[in-house]
Amino acid sequence: MINSVQGPLLPSNGVAKLGVNLGKGSVMPLITLTKGQIMEGVVVQLQPRLLVETPASIFSAAASAAAYALGERLLFKVVDPDSLPPRLELLRPGQLPSSLLGEQSAFLRSLLYRSNSLAPLQQWLSRHFGGMPNLRSNTKMPIALSALLHEFWQSPGNPQALDIKKALLMSGLFSESRGTIKTRAGAMMGPAKANNDLKSLLQLLALEKDLEVQVKPLVEAMHSSQIKALDAFFNNQLYYQWLMPWFDQQYLMITLQQNEQQLSQRQWSISLAHQGPDLGHLQINLLLTEAVGTNDAMASLHFASNTLWLAPLVNSSKQQLNMALQLHGIHLQQVSVGPFEENDAKGRPNNPHAILDVHV
């Protein structure tokens, strides 16, 4: 329960979500919990009893409602993810990692420590483009806006390095910095607009009355990704995470990060993740190390999937993969392949870089 005592948070009463008047649906997207994970909760009711919603449950907390405000965001640490309901510990500012941004407000803290920030956007894209029929949205988008979204979300036929850089610049991470040509993002792509920047497009969609409720959490997801990037920049690290169009109106989530140790060793970690009806769960992790005194680099690759076709494909294609990388001065040092684990896509540190400019 929420109180001043240090220890696990134990709900006094479990509450079914359908019995709570939350207006137009749940505040938080559902996620799978892991022990030690930091997650966010929102105060959704003060009277007649205090209710807090997390991505895992809504519960009644034995605490004075006078100490909290409706809509206030609280942070919790998962103590036992397997219990029903999960055991959570309420975290106060002094218990969280030091962060200049996190110290500014509870809202920034909630954005910074939010797990899987882009999950709401991933789910919305799947619903809109019909890649997962059971998630299709019942809200009809105006024809002009739907056409704009479809035109924006087009994958290049044969993606090159420049296409990936443009996808990063159009991801919404750099919307603000693109307002001036003094930044590399602004000089390369120009001002952020709805036809060339995902965050600007979502902000335009949010102006539609029928779309406002479902799109505003997507803009907030973009803000969370930006805050993580900016916090990493302040800590002399690099962290970009963005969605890129892939195949037929599907998406690829790319995470580029570099901590302080990797910075000194000239290393970068790159993760490519995809989930779709055709390929299932697919994860590719790349560790890139720049060779001292040359422009070459060494690469270690790990492929993971929940399907059976990946392992034989990777094993039969190592030579072609090595030759393709060598054209770009990258030498394949190690390749491995294994099953996809749910934890593969979780628990990554909130590492490094900013909304300020691009250095890739």
Buried (B, 14 or more C-beta within 10 A) or exposed (E): BBBEEEEBBBBEEEBEEEEBEBEEEBBBBEBBBBEEBBBBBBBBBBEEBBBBBBBBBBBBBBBEBEEBEEEBBBBBBBBEBEEEBBBBBBBEEEEBEEBEBBEEEBBBBBBBBBBBBBBBBBBBBBBBBEBBEEEEBEEEBEEEBEEBBEEBBEBBEEBEEEBBBBBBBBBBBBBBBBBEEEBBBBEBBBEBEBEBBBBBBBBBBBEBEEBEEBBBBBBBBBBBBBBBBBBBBEBEBBBBBBBBBBEEBBBBBBBBBBBEEBBEEEBBBBBBBBBBEEBBBBBBBBBBBBEEEEEBBBBBBBBBBBBEEBBEEBEEEEEEBBEEBEEEEBEBEEBEBEEBEEEBBBEBEBBBBBBBBBEB
